[in-house]
Amino acid sequence: MRKALTTILIIALLLAPIIAAAPASASQLGQEGDSPDAPVSNIGGSMEMSASAPTDFEESYQGTGEKAPIADQVIPKKYLNLPTVEELAGVLSTESVLGADGRMRVNPNVFPYRSITWLVITFGSHGSGTCTGWFYGPRSVATAGHCLYQPGWGWATKVIVFPGKNGSSSPFGSTTAYRLFSVSEWVNKANPNFDYGVIQTRHALGNRTGWFGYWWQAANKFAGSYTVSGYPGDKPAGQQWRMPGALTHVLVASLWYKIDTFGGQSGSPIFIKRSGCGWCTAGIHAYGVPRSPYTIENSGTRIRQAVFNNLFSWKYAPYP
């Protein structure tokens, strides 16, 4: 009996550090049992949990490059001087230029930059603002959760997608949202570690523009130079700008970098050219300084396994 008690005590002492360490992960990924990545939609509300995807990556597709008819390339003037969604919501420091501005203007007619979209988002009587997104399927556009759902305001009431926008022109046309997706931890708690969402579009413009690949990995080592490219509010209206750089820190739910961004670039892809995947995205840009714990860096939502499962499920969700 005494030997059995001694054995139990030894096991308990060995397990104590592991049990004590558990809350650190839980604090980033929501409380146990809450299903923080549970999908939510503006149509029908809460959804069933996404099944595990049968793969850990999906490759990019270059698209046909077909332009829209000239008449469909013109962007109405009323959309050209809108505030960013962050400005609309009164959030002043969501993304940041860190020192000298290292961003470069992009030619959005070429792949993969034509797969990056300028978004005009309306929140009912609160007005309209802009964000960035990126096609990762024929009619699937990933972006930041706060571009689609604002705490206190609710879901966006209208989203217009302009892929490859170049000044006052949208060479590949435009489409609107049929359905919006995000997750419970963003919609219910505005947890920045879950700030991601997807637009299911009415027209499959991704077939024209092409789309990014995306992947998840358990390892925290992300070697190489990553690019963040989108539509910042501090540059001339409708211009796409990018900057490459290394990832400086990797946490379980977020990626961090000293890559310059500005309001309006929320939802931009954090991407790299990857063997077997092509132009592939590791995360979704969402925040600037100051955000804990790395208060002088910009950051985005990491595509971990649960995020990947949701992106995969939403990409293949039926469209009427």
N, C-alpha and C positions, 0 to 999 in steps of 0.2 A: 504493500500500500504506500509506504513512504517512498519507495523507488518510483512508483507511478506519479505521485505528486511532484517529485523532483523533476521528472521528465516533462510534465505539463508546465512547470515553472520555467524551465529552460526554453521551451518552445515559445512561451509567452514573451520572454525577454528578447528572443531573436526576432519575433514579429513586431515588437513595439516600434522600432524605428520606421518600419514600412508603413504601419498604420498611421503613425504620426505624420508621415510625409504626404498622405493622401489628400488632405484639404488643399494643398497648393495647386494641384491640378484641378480640383473641383471648383476652385475660385475662378479659374479662367474659363472653364467649360460648363458653368452653371452647376446648381446643386443636384446631387444624385437623385434620380427619379423624376426630375423635371422635364426630361427630354428636350433640352434646349435647342437642338437642331430639328425639332418637329416642324414639318412644313406647314405654312399658313398661306392662304391665298385671299385675294380681294373678292374672289367668287367662291362662296361656300365656306370660307373660314378655315378652321383646322382640318388638316389632312392626315392620312395614315403615314407612319414613318416610311421613308424611302428604303427600299431593299438594298442590300449590298450590291454594288455594281460588279459585273463579271470581269472587270479589268481595272488597272490602276492608271490608265491614261487613254485619251482619245486624241488622234492626230489632227493636225490642221488640214485645211482644204483651201486651195488657191482661188476657187471660184471661176466663173466664166469671164469676169471683167466687163460684162455687158453694161453699157451706160443706159440710163433712163431716157425717154424722149425729152427733147429740150424743154418742152412746156412743164414737165414734171421735175425739172432740176431747179426751178426757181423757188427760193424760200420767201414766204411772205415777209414784208418789211417789219410787221409787228413783232416778229420773233427775233429780230437781229440785235436788239439792244436790251435784252432781258438781264436781270441780275442772275447770279448763280443761285442754286437752291440754298447754299449756305448763307448767302446774303439775305435771301428771302426769309429764312428762318431766324435771322439775327445772330448767326454763329460767325464770328469774325476771324477765327484762326484755325480753320479746319485743315488747311494745307499751307506749306511754307516754302519760300525761297530761302535757302540756307547760305548766306554770304553772297558772293558774286553769282549772278544767274547763269547757270550752265546749260539751259534748255536751247534746243535748236528747232527751227521750223521744219515741218514735215510736208512732203508731197503726198497728200492723201489719196491720190489716184492709183498708187501702187500697193500691192499686197506686202505685208499684212495691214498696212495703215488704213486701207480703205474699209477694213473690217471693224475699225474703231468708229463709234457713233457719237454724234452730238445729240443730246436728249433735251427736249423741251417738255417740262413736267409741270402740270397744273394741280394745285391742291385747293380745289373749290374756290371759295371766296377769298382765300389767302393769297391768291395770285399764282404766277408762273415763274419758274426759274430753270436753270440749265445744269446738266451734269454730263458725264461721259459714260459710255458703255462699250461693249465689244461683243460681236457675234461669235458664238461658239457652236452654232448649228444653223440650219436653214432659216428658222424663225425663233431662235433663242438668243437673247442679249443679256449678258451678265452685267451687273452694276453694283454700286453700294446700296445697302438696305435703306439708308437715310434718303436716298434719291427717290425711293418708292413709297416709303412709309415714314411719316414724321410724327414723333410723339406729340400728342395734343391735337394734331390735325387729322391723323389717320392716313388711309391710303390715298395715293395720288388719284385724282379723278380723270385725268387724261395724260397720256404720254405719247409724244411724237418722236420717232426715231429717224435721224438723218445720218446715214452711213457715209463716211468719207467726206464730210462737209468741208468745203473750201471757200471761205469768205461768205458771200451771199448765194453760193451755188451748192446744190447737193447732187453731184454727178450721177449717183446711183438711185436717185429718187428718195422717197420717204414712205414710212408706214406708221401705223398706230398700234398701241397695245390692245390685245384681246384680253389677256389675263396677266396678273402680277403675282409673284411668289416671293416669300421671305421665310423667316423662321420665328418660332415662338419667343426665343430669348431676345430677339431684336424688337419684335412687335409689342411684346408685353413689358419688357424691362429696359429697352434701349441699351443693351450690353454691347459695347464697341467691339468685343471679340466675335460678335455674330452679325456684324454689319455687312450683310450681303443679300442680294436678291436677283431675280431674273424676270425679264419681260418676255412673254410669249407674243410674238407679233402677228398681225393679221395677214401680212404678205411675206413670203419666203425670200426676202432680199439677200439673205446669206448665200443663196445660190449664185448671185451676181458677184458679191463682194468677196466671197470666201469667208472662212472663219478660223479662229484660233483653236489650237489644241489646248488641252489642260491635263494636269496630272496631280497625283498626291504621292507623298513618300513619308515613311515613318522617320527616316533619318533627318537630323537637323543641319546637315551640311549641304549648303546650296552654293556650289562653286560657280565662278564665271561672272560675266557682266549682264545684268538685267536691265531692261528698259521700261520706263513708265511714260506712256504717251497718251495725251488727251487734249481737251479743249479748256484751257485756263481762262479765267475771267479777267486777268490782268494784261492779256494780249489783245491785239485787234480782233474784233468780233469774227468768230467762225474759223480762226486759224488753229490748226493742230500743231502741238509742240511736244517734243520728247527730250528725255535725257537718260543716258545709260549710267550704270554704276553698280558697285557690289552691294550685296545684302550685308549689313553690318551686324545685325542680331536676328536670331530666329527663335521664336517662342512657340509654344504648342499651338497657339491660335493666331499668331500674327507674325508678319515679316517687317523688318525695319531697315531703313536705308537713308543715306544722305543724298538723295536724288531730289532736285528742286521740283516743286509742284505749286499749284495755287488753287483757290476755290474754283469750282467748275470741273476740276480733274477728278473729283470723286467718282469712282467706278472704273477708272482706267485700268487696263491690264498691266500686271507686273510680269514681263515675259522675257523669254530667251529662246534661241534656236537650239533645239534638243534632238539628239539622234533618235530616229524612229518616230518622233512626235512632230517634227517641224517647228513652226513658230508656236511655242507652247507656254501657257500661262500658269504661274505658281501661286498667284494671289490677286486680290482686288484692292487697288489703292483706295484709302478712305480718310486718312487723318494726317495732320501735321503737328507742329509744336503748339503748346506743350502737352504731351501725353505721357503718362507714366508707363514704364520706368525709364525710358530713354528720351528725355525731354528736349533734346536738340536734334531729333531725327523725325522724318516722316514715316508713315507706316500704313499697312494694309492688312486685310483679312487673308490668312493663309488658307490655301486649299488643302485641308487635312481630309481624312477619309470620309467623315460625315458630310463635309461640304461637297466633296466629290460625288458622293452618293446622291445628294440632293440635285446638284447640277445635272448629273446623268439622268435622273428620274424626270426632272422638269424638261430637259431637252427632248425626251421621248414621250412626254405627256400628249394624249390625243388632242388634236385640234379639230373643231367641228367642220 
